Amino acid sequence: MSDNTSENLYNELMVGVAHNQIQEIRVLFYKYILNSITIDEARKSCKEITGSTDCIEKLHKFIELQDTPLIYNNKFEFSSIRKNNSWSSIEDQRLISAIHKYGTSNWGLIRDFIGTKRSSAQCSQRWLRSLNPLINKSHWTPEEDYRLLNAVQKFGEKSWTKIAAELSGRTDCQCRYRYQQIAKKFPADLGVNANDYISKYCTECIMKNSEINKEENPPAKIIKDDNDVSIFEMMTELFE
């Protein structure tokens, strides 16, 4: 199951939820899956947010599964899963159900509950990188790009877990991939490397923001996105 398919999983559970309520419902899903709130508390919160308990009832039904693990008798189907490492919808369902039962500290029990020979590490990564309902899979904003660049400058290009901690809702893989996309925007003929580019950009932004504050005293803001200009266009202007 691709990341898009796993995203559709929650979208299907939230059919009918207003756009401005989605983030609150995602937080509610997260709390209920991790058992930090009871089903009655979840129902109450859901009704306060949306006016009904429909989506939490769907999630409750979705994760209420029998303990019997999956058994793959079809060798072709099993080898196909192992070969391309893709997750089936039933594996995802059992993973979420197992996390509801055991939490996120017992990956061995979660692995056994799924029953398809997934490793503990695979189960952990699937949750952290795809199925956690708090993961933000929308397009990156200029503000997020700026924070990503700052985090890479702070922690280097290998500490992606630390970098992800600086960007709420983004995973380590998302941050690494996004930075790789950004890095491609640094043409070699500019005569500068990525870190030089970032450093100059950050300095210019801070100086610009400081001057704005002196003249107009607006709320502190690093990036001014008046015309929805991409961060890459803004950074390119610094070298013109």
Contacts in CASP RR format, 6 or more apart in sequence:
PFRMAT RR
TARGET T0000
AUTHOR 0000-0000-0000
METHOD contacts of the structure
MODEL  1
MSDNTSENLYNELMVGVAHNQIQEIRVLFYKYILNSITIDEARKSCKEIT
GSTDCIEKLHKFIELQDTPLIYNNKFEFSSIRKNNSWSSIEDQRLISAIH
KYGTSNWGLIRDFIGTKRSSAQCSQRWLRSLNPLINKSHWTPEEDYRLLN
AVQKFGEKSWTKIAAELSGRTDCQCRYRYQQIAKKFPADLGVNANDYISK
YCTECIMKNSEINKEENPPAKIIKDDNDVSIFEMMTELFE
1 86 0 8 1.000
1 87 0 8 1.000
1 88 0 8 1.000
1 89 0 8 1.000
1 91 0 8 1.000
1 92 0 8 1.000
1 130 0 8 1.000
2 86 0 8 1.000
3 130 0 8 1.000
3 137 0 8 1.000
5 89 0 8 1.000
6 87 0 8 1.000
6 92 0 8 1.000
6 130 0 8 1.000
6 131 0 8 1.000
7 137 0 8 1.000
9 89 0 8 1.000
9 92 0 8 1.000
9 131 0 8 1.000
10 26 0 8 1.000
10 29 0 8 1.000
10 133 0 8 1.000
12 58 0 8 1.000
13 29 0 8 1.000
13 55 0 8 1.000
13 58 0 8 1.000
13 59 0 8 1.000
13 62 0 8 1.000
14 22 0 8 1.000
14 25 0 8 1.000
14 55 0 8 1.000
15 55 0 8 1.000
16 54 0 8 1.000
16 55 0 8 1.000
17 25 0 8 1.000
17 50 0 8 1.000
17 55 0 8 1.000
18 50 0 8 1.000
21 49 0 8 1.000
21 50 0 8 1.000
24 49 0 8 1.000
25 46 0 8 1.000
25 49 0 8 1.000
25 50 0 8 1.000
25 55 0 8 1.000
26 133 0 8 1.000
26 134 0 8 1.000
27 133 0 8 1.000
27 134 0 8 1.000
28 37 0 8 1.000
28 42 0 8 1.000
28 45 0 8 1.000
28 46 0 8 1.000
28 49 0 8 1.000
28 56 0 8 1.000
29 56 0 8 1.000
29 59 0 8 1.000
29 133 0 8 1.000
30 132 0 8 1.000
30 133 0 8 1.000
30 134 0 8 1.000
31 37 0 8 1.000
31 42 0 8 1.000
32 39 0 8 1.000
32 42 0 8 1.000
32 56 0 8 1.000
32 59 0 8 1.000
32 60 0 8 1.000
32 100 0 8 1.000
33 59 0 8 1.000
33 63 0 8 1.000
33 96 0 8 1.000
33 99 0 8 1.000
33 100 0 8 1.000
33 133 0 8 1.000
34 99 0 8 1.000
34 100 0 8 1.000
34 103 0 8 1.000
34 104 0 8 1.000
35 100 0 8 1.000
35 103 0 8 1.000
37 45 0 8 1.000
39 56 0 8 1.000
39 60 0 8 1.000
42 56 0 8 1.000
42 60 0 8 1.000
43 53 0 8 1.000
43 56 0 8 1.000
43 57 0 8 1.000
45 56 0 8 1.000
46 52 0 8 1.000
46 53 0 8 1.000
46 54 0 8 1.000
46 55 0 8 1.000
46 56 0 8 1.000
47 53 0 8 1.000
62 93 0 8 1.000
62 96 0 8 1.000
62 97 0 8 1.000
63 93 0 8 1.000
63 96 0 8 1.000
63 97 0 8 1.000
63 100 0 8 1.000
64 97 0 8 1.000
65 93 0 8 1.000
65 94 0 8 1.000
65 97 0 8 1.000
67 113 0 8 1.000
69 94 0 8 1.000
69 112 0 8 1.000
69 113 0 8 1.000
69 114 0 8 1.000
69 115 0 8 1.000
69 116 0 8 1.000
70 90 0 8 1.000
70 91 0 8 1.000
70 94 0 8 1.000
70 114 0 8 1.000
70 115 0 8 1.000
70 116 0 8 1.000
71 115 0 8 1.000
72 78 0 8 1.000
72 81 0 8 1.000
72 116 0 8 1.000
72 117 0 8 1.000
78 116 0 8 1.000
78 117 0 8 1.000
81 87 0 8 1.000
81 88 0 8 1.000
81 91 0 8 1.000
81 116 0 8 1.000
82 117 0 8 1.000
85 122 0 8 1.000
87 95 0 8 1.000
87 126 0 8 1.000
87 130 0 8 1.000
88 116 0 8 1.000
91 114 0 8 1.000
91 116 0 8 1.000
91 118 0 8 1.000
92 126 0 8 1.000
92 131 0 8 1.000
94 113 0 8 1.000
94 114 0 8 1.000
94 115 0 8 1.000
95 110 0 8 1.000
95 114 0 8 1.000
95 123 0 8 1.000
95 126 0 8 1.000
95 127 0 8 1.000
95 131 0 8 1.000
96 131 0 8 1.000
97 113 0 8 1.000
98 109 0 8 1.000
98 110 0 8 1.000
98 113 0 8 1.000
98 114 0 8 1.000
98 123 0 8 1.000
99 110 0 8 1.000
99 127 0 8 1.000
101 109 0 8 1.000
101 113 0 8 1.000
102 109 0 8 1.000
102 110 0 8 1.000
102 113 0 8 1.000
103 110 0 8 1.000
104 124 0 8 1.000
104 127 0 8 1.000
107 120 0 8 1.000
107 121 0 8 1.000
107 123 0 8 1.000
107 124 0 8 1.000
108 120 0 8 1.000
108 123 0 8 1.000
110 120 0 8 1.000
110 123 0 8 1.000
111 118 0 8 1.000
111 119 0 8 1.000
111 120 0 8 1.000
111 122 0 8 1.000
111 123 0 8 1.000
114 123 0 8 1.000
118 126 0 8 1.000
128 171 0 8 1.000
129 135 0 8 1.000
129 171 0 8 1.000
129 172 0 8 1.000
129 173 0 8 1.000
134 169 0 8 1.000
135 169 0 8 1.000
135 170 0 8 1.000
135 171 0 8 1.000
135 174 0 8 1.000
136 168 0 8 1.000
136 169 0 8 1.000
136 170 0 8 1.000
140 148 0 8 1.000
140 178 0 8 1.000
142 223 0 8 1.000
142 225 0 8 1.000
142 229 0 8 1.000
142 230 0 8 1.000
142 231 0 8 1.000
142 234 0 8 1.000
143 222 0 8 1.000
143 223 0 8 1.000
143 225 0 8 1.000
144 167 0 8 1.000
144 170 0 8 1.000
145 178 0 8 1.000
145 182 0 8 1.000
145 231 0 8 1.000
146 205 0 8 1.000
146 222 0 8 1.000
146 223 0 8 1.000
146 231 0 8 1.000
147 166 0 8 1.000
147 167 0 8 1.000
148 163 0 8 1.000
148 166 0 8 1.000
148 167 0 8 1.000
148 170 0 8 1.000
148 175 0 8 1.000
148 178 0 8 1.000
148 179 0 8 1.000
148 182 0 8 1.000
149 179 0 8 1.000
149 182 0 8 1.000
149 198 0 8 1.000
149 201 0 8 1.000
149 202 0 8 1.000
150 166 0 8 1.000
150 198 0 8 1.000
150 202 0 8 1.000
151 162 0 8 1.000
151 163 0 8 1.000
151 166 0 8 1.000
151 167 0 8 1.000
151 175 0 8 1.000
152 163 0 8 1.000
152 179 0 8 1.000
152 198 0 8 1.000
153 195 0 8 1.000
153 198 0 8 1.000
153 199 0 8 1.000
153 202 0 8 1.000
154 166 0 8 1.000
155 162 0 8 1.000
155 163 0 8 1.000
156 163 0 8 1.000
157 179 0 8 1.000
160 172 0 8 1.000
160 173 0 8 1.000
160 175 0 8 1.000
160 176 0 8 1.000
161 172 0 8 1.000
163 172 0 8 1.000
163 175 0 8 1.000
164 170 0 8 1.000
164 171 0 8 1.000
164 172 0 8 1.000
164 174 0 8 1.000
164 175 0 8 1.000
167 175 0 8 1.000
170 178 0 8 1.000
182 194 0 8 1.000
182 232 0 8 1.000
183 194 0 8 1.000
185 232 0 8 1.000
185 235 0 8 1.000
186 192 0 8 1.000
186 193 0 8 1.000
186 194 0 8 1.000
186 197 0 8 1.000
190 197 0 8 1.000
190 239 0 8 1.000
192 200 0 8 1.000
192 239 0 8 1.000
197 235 0 8 1.000
197 239 0 8 1.000
200 238 0 8 1.000
200 239 0 8 1.000
201 234 0 8 1.000
201 235 0 8 1.000
201 238 0 8 1.000
204 238 0 8 1.000
205 222 0 8 1.000
205 223 0 8 1.000
206 222 0 8 1.000
209 220 0 8 1.000
209 221 0 8 1.000
209 222 0 8 1.000
212 218 0 8 1.000
212 224 0 8 1.000
213 220 0 8 1.000
223 231 0 8 1.000
223 234 0 8 1.000
END
